[in-house]
């Protein structure tokens, strides 16, 4: 009894296989809609249900996820603004070192958002073939500025392997 491995000769062979897809659909982008943006992170994300999710996810499930994300942002962004104002007030005296607490708090908020998204993915979205992640994209009207956005990817479907 010998194990054989089939070698695909070209990319055309991969395209002809029914279980493999070479193109991944574009992720659904949820941009920030808050009144305040610090270091590219908006104080609130849009809760409107995208039409691309119709049939994949219930609107209530997306709304609950967005409420959790916006709660994390609401809890942290107000203190960020206070620290930023204090940092700007003493910026000349400290040669810019007074802005470090705001930068560290921003990193902590990003980490909290990523943990929240990981929890949501484990509880629901990965089971539905979806995956949330936090990404950085250029601002639509500017070439130099970057913003944090929520990206909802479709996970590739795994081929069903049947035993021989």
C-alpha positions in Angstrom: 0.0 0.0 0.0 1.6 3.3 -1.0 0.5 6.8 -0.4 0.3 8.9 -3.5 0.3 12.7 -3.8 -1.2 14.3 -6.8 0.8 17.3 -8.0 -1.1 20.0 -9.8 0.8 21.1 -12.8 -0.5 24.6 -13.1 -2.8 27.3 -11.6 -5.5 26.2 -14.0 -5.8 22.9 -12.2 -6.5 24.7 -9.0 -9.1 26.9 -10.6 -11.0 23.8 -11.8 -11.3 22.3 -8.4 -14.7 22.9 -6.9 -13.7 23.4 -3.3 -10.9 26.0 -3.8 -11.4 29.6 -4.5 -8.6 31.9 -5.5 -10.4 35.1 -4.8 -11.4 36.2 -1.4 -14.5 38.5 -1.2 -13.8 42.0 0.0 -14.4 42.6 3.7 -17.3 44.7 4.9 -15.9 47.9 6.2 -17.5 49.6 9.2 -16.1 53.1 9.7 -16.2 55.3 12.7 -19.0 57.8 13.0 -18.2 59.4 16.4 -17.9 63.1 17.1 -14.3 62.6 18.4 -11.3 60.9 16.8 -8.0 60.5 18.7 -5.0 59.0 16.9 -7.2 57.5 14.2 -9.6 55.8 16.6 -13.2 57.1 16.5 -15.3 57.4 19.6 -18.2 55.4 18.0 -18.8 52.9 15.1 -21.8 52.8 12.8 -24.5 50.5 14.0 -26.4 50.4 10.7 -26.9 46.9 9.2 -25.0 46.5 5.9 -27.0 45.0 3.1 -24.2 42.6 2.3 -25.0 40.7 5.5 -28.6 40.0 4.7 -29.1 36.2 5.1 -25.8 35.7 6.8 -26.5 37.4 10.1 -29.5 38.7 12.1 -29.6 42.5 12.5 -30.0 42.0 16.3 -26.8 40.1 16.6 -24.9 42.8 14.7 -26.5 45.5 16.8 -25.5 43.7 20.1 -21.9 43.4 18.8 -21.7 47.0 17.9 -23.2 48.0 21.2 -20.4 46.1 23.0 -17.7 47.7 20.8 -19.2 51.2 21.3 -19.4 50.6 25.1 -15.6 49.9 25.2 -15.0 53.1 23.2 -17.4 55.2 25.3 -15.8 54.0 28.5 -12.2 54.8 27.4 -12.4 57.8 25.0 -13.7 60.4 27.6 -10.6 59.8 29.8 -8.4 60.0 26.7 -9.7 63.4 25.9 -8.9 64.7 29.5 -5.3 63.2 29.3 -4.8 64.8 25.8 -5.8 68.2 27.1 -3.5 67.9 30.1 -0.7 66.7 27.8 -1.2 69.5 25.4 -1.2 72.0 28.3 2.2 70.8 29.6 3.7 69.8 26.2 6.1 72.7 26.0 7.3 72.2 29.6 7.9 68.4 29.2 9.2 68.5 25.6 6.3 66.4 24.5 6.7 63.7 27.1 3.3 64.6 28.6 1.6 63.1 25.5 2.9 59.6 26.3 0.0 58.7 28.6 -2.5 59.4 25.8 -0.5 57.2 23.4 -0.4 54.3 25.9 -4.1 54.7 26.7 -4.8 54.5 23.0 -2.8 51.3 22.6 -4.7 49.9 25.6 -8.1 50.8 24.0 -7.0 49.1 20.7 -6.1 46.0 22.7 -9.4 46.0 24.5 -11.3 46.3 21.2 -9.3 43.4 19.7 -10.1 41.3 22.8 -13.8 42.2 22.4 -13.7 41.3 18.7 -11.9 38.0 19.5 -14.6 37.1 22.0 -17.4 37.9 19.5 -15.7 35.8 16.9 -15.4 32.8 19.2 -19.0 33.1 20.5 -20.8 33.6 17.2 -19.1 34.9 14.1 -16.6 32.1 13.3 -19.5 29.6 13.5 -21.3 31.6 10.8 -18.2 31.8 8.6 -17.4 35.4 9.5 -14.5 37.1 11.3 -14.2 40.6 12.8 -10.9 42.4 12.9 -9.6 45.9 13.5 -7.7 47.4 10.6 -6.2 50.6 9.5 -7.3 52.3 6.3 -6.6 55.7 4.7 -9.2 58.3 5.4 -11.4 58.7 2.4 -10.7 62.4 1.8 -7.0 62.5 2.7 -3.9 60.6 1.5 -1.9 61.1 4.6 -4.3 60.3 7.5 -5.1 56.8 8.7 -8.1 55.6 10.6 -9.1 52.5 12.4 -12.0 50.6 10.9 -13.8 47.4 11.7 -13.5 44.7 9.0 -15.8 41.8 8.7 -14.2 39.1 6.6 -15.8 35.9 5.2 -13.9 32.9 6.2 -13.0 30.5 3.4 -15.1 27.4 3.3 -13.1 24.4 4.2 -13.4 21.4 1.9 -15.2 18.4 3.3 -12.7 15.5 3.6 -14.3 12.1 3.5 -12.4 9.1 4.7 -11.3 6.6 2.1 
